[in-house]
């Protein structure tokens, strides 16, 4: 009975990644990566290990519904980096999608904004059309540097996603831009 009620978003993403040729497996629960990106009222559904690229894992985080808002999911992709970025020099950049008609129109433009600490990340991400197309298709993207238990970056999507192979290639390009910055 409990298995029937369990949120299967993590299982579905792992199956989808495997279907497009990205080797992924469900990880054991209670890994430190489950705490990455967790905030008040959010809880992790678990980590997916990803083989063969610059992205090593994905963490699916869920916010339960309240009387004022529906439930929502955040997908975090982890990119390890051996460079230590001091916490006081944290990097946080995100997309802002502009629609052709407010609220109902198609996404017409993707802008990157935030603090990249003069690393040129915003400029590099703006110049990459595949990454902009991925943001147009899949949803808003946020990129943050990490400092404590996990050293590196996470790339966050603000909803459930089903990336195509082209999207996965753009996500890997984004990860490589992060690793080559600075």
C-alpha positions as CSV (number, residue, x, y, z in Angstrom):
1,X,0.0,0.0,0.0
2,X,2.8,2.4,0.9
3,X,4.5,1.8,-2.4
4,X,1.3,2.8,-4.3
5,X,1.2,6.1,-2.5
6,X,4.9,7.0,-2.8
7,X,5.8,9.8,-5.2
8,X,7.4,8.2,-8.2
9,X,8.9,11.4,-9.8
10,X,12.5,10.2,-9.1
11,X,11.8,6.8,-10.6
12,X,10.2,8.4,-13.7
13,X,13.1,10.8,-14.3
14,X,15.7,7.9,-13.9
15,X,13.7,5.8,-16.4
16,X,13.4,8.7,-18.8
17,X,17.2,9.4,-18.6
18,X,17.9,5.7,-19.3
19,X,15.5,5.8,-22.2
20,X,17.4,8.6,-23.9
21,X,20.7,6.9,-23.3
22,X,21.9,8.6,-20.1
23,X,23.0,5.8,-17.7
24,X,21.3,6.5,-14.3
25,X,20.4,4.5,-11.2
26,X,18.4,5.2,-8.1
27,X,20.8,5.8,-5.2
28,X,20.3,4.7,-1.6
29,X,18.4,7.1,0.5
30,X,19.9,9.6,3.1
31,X,22.9,10.6,1.0
32,X,24.4,14.1,1.7
33,X,23.4,15.2,-1.8
34,X,19.7,15.1,-0.6
35,X,20.3,18.2,1.5
36,X,21.6,20.3,-1.5
37,X,19.0,22.9,-2.2
38,X,16.6,21.8,0.6
39,X,14.9,24.7,2.2
40,X,12.0,25.2,4.5
41,X,8.9,23.2,3.5
42,X,10.9,21.1,0.9
43,X,11.9,17.5,1.2
44,X,14.0,15.3,-1.1
45,X,12.5,12.3,-2.9
46,X,16.1,10.9,-3.3
47,X,19.1,11.0,-5.5
48,X,19.7,9.5,-9.0
49,X,23.4,8.7,-9.8
50,X,24.3,9.6,-13.3
51,X,27.3,8.0,-15.1
52,X,29.6,9.2,-17.9
53,X,29.6,13.0,-17.9
54,X,30.2,16.2,-16.0
55,X,26.8,15.8,-14.1
56,X,27.1,13.2,-11.4
57,X,23.7,13.1,-9.8
58,X,20.2,14.5,-9.7
59,X,18.2,15.3,-6.6
60,X,14.4,15.6,-6.8
61,X,13.0,18.0,-4.2
62,X,9.2,18.3,-3.6
63,X,7.2,21.1,-1.9
64,X,3.9,19.8,-0.7
65,X,0.7,21.7,-1.4
66,X,-0.7,24.2,1.0
67,X,-4.0,26.0,1.0
68,X,-2.5,28.8,-1.1
69,X,-0.2,26.9,-3.5
70,X,-0.1,23.5,-5.4
71,X,2.6,21.0,-4.9
72,X,5.7,21.5,-7.0
73,X,9.0,19.8,-7.8
74,X,12.5,21.1,-8.2
75,X,15.2,19.1,-10.0
76,X,18.8,19.7,-9.0
77,X,21.7,18.4,-11.1
78,X,25.0,18.2,-9.3
79,X,28.3,19.1,-10.9
80,X,31.4,18.5,-8.7
81,X,34.2,21.0,-8.9
82,X,37.6,20.7,-7.1
83,X,38.0,24.4,-6.9
84,X,36.8,26.0,-3.6
85,X,34.6,29.0,-4.0
86,X,34.4,30.8,-0.7
87,X,30.9,31.2,0.7
88,X,31.2,34.9,0.7
89,X,31.8,34.8,-3.1
90,X,28.7,32.7,-3.8
91,X,27.4,32.6,-7.4
92,X,23.7,32.6,-8.1
93,X,22.3,33.2,-11.6
94,X,19.0,32.3,-13.1
95,X,16.9,32.6,-16.2
96,X,13.9,34.9,-16.6
97,X,11.7,33.8,-19.4
98,X,9.8,36.5,-21.3
99,X,6.5,35.5,-22.9
100,X,5.1,36.8,-26.2
101,X,1.9,37.6,-24.4
102,X,2.0,37.9,-20.5
103,X,0.9,34.7,-18.6
104,X,-0.5,32.8,-21.7
105,X,1.9,33.3,-24.6
106,X,4.8,31.2,-25.7
107,X,8.3,31.9,-24.4
108,X,9.8,34.5,-26.7
109,X,13.1,35.3,-24.9
110,X,15.3,33.9,-22.2
111,X,17.4,36.3,-20.1
112,X,20.1,35.4,-17.6
113,X,20.5,37.5,-14.5
114,X,22.2,37.4,-11.1
115,X,25.6,37.6,-9.6
116,X,28.4,35.8,-11.4
117,X,31.3,37.5,-9.6
118,X,32.9,38.7,-12.9
119,X,33.5,35.1,-14.1
120,X,31.7,35.8,-17.4
121,X,29.1,33.1,-16.8
122,X,26.1,35.2,-17.7
123,X,27.8,36.3,-21.0
124,X,28.7,32.7,-21.9
125,X,25.2,31.4,-21.1
126,X,23.5,34.1,-23.1
127,X,25.7,33.3,-26.1
128,X,24.8,29.6,-26.1
129,X,21.6,29.1,-28.2
130,X,21.2,25.4,-27.1
131,X,21.1,26.3,-23.4
132,X,18.6,29.1,-24.2
133,X,16.4,26.7,-26.1
134,X,16.6,24.2,-23.2
135,X,15.4,26.9,-20.9
136,X,12.6,27.8,-23.3
137,X,11.5,24.2,-23.5
138,X,11.9,22.9,-20.0
139,X,11.5,25.8,-17.6
140,X,13.4,28.3,-15.6
141,X,17.0,27.4,-14.7
142,X,19.0,28.5,-11.6
143,X,22.7,27.9,-11.2
144,X,24.4,28.1,-7.8
145,X,27.8,27.5,-6.4
146,X,28.0,25.1,-3.4
147,X,30.4,25.2,-0.5
148,X,29.7,22.9,2.5
149,X,29.3,19.1,2.2
150,X,29.3,19.2,-1.6
151,X,31.8,21.4,-3.4
152,X,30.8,22.4,-6.9
153,X,27.6,23.6,-8.6
154,X,23.9,22.7,-8.9
155,X,21.7,23.4,-11.8
156,X,18.0,23.6,-10.8
157,X,14.9,23.3,-12.9
158,X,11.7,24.7,-11.3
159,X,9.4,21.8,-12.4
160,X,9.3,18.2,-13.5
161,X,11.2,17.7,-16.7
162,X,11.6,15.1,-19.4
163,X,14.7,16.2,-21.3
164,X,15.4,15.1,-24.8
165,X,18.9,14.0,-25.9
166,X,19.4,17.5,-27.3
167,X,18.4,19.0,-23.9
168,X,20.8,16.7,-22.1
169,X,23.6,17.8,-24.4
170,X,22.8,21.4,-23.6
171,X,22.8,20.6,-19.9
172,X,26.2,19.0,-20.2
173,X,27.4,22.1,-22.1
174,X,26.1,24.3,-19.2
175,X,28.0,22.1,-16.7
176,X,31.2,22.4,-18.8
177,X,30.8,26.2,-18.9
178,X,30.6,26.2,-15.1
179,X,33.7,24.1,-14.7
180,X,35.7,26.2,-17.1
181,X,34.7,29.5,-15.5
182,X,37.3,31.6,-13.7
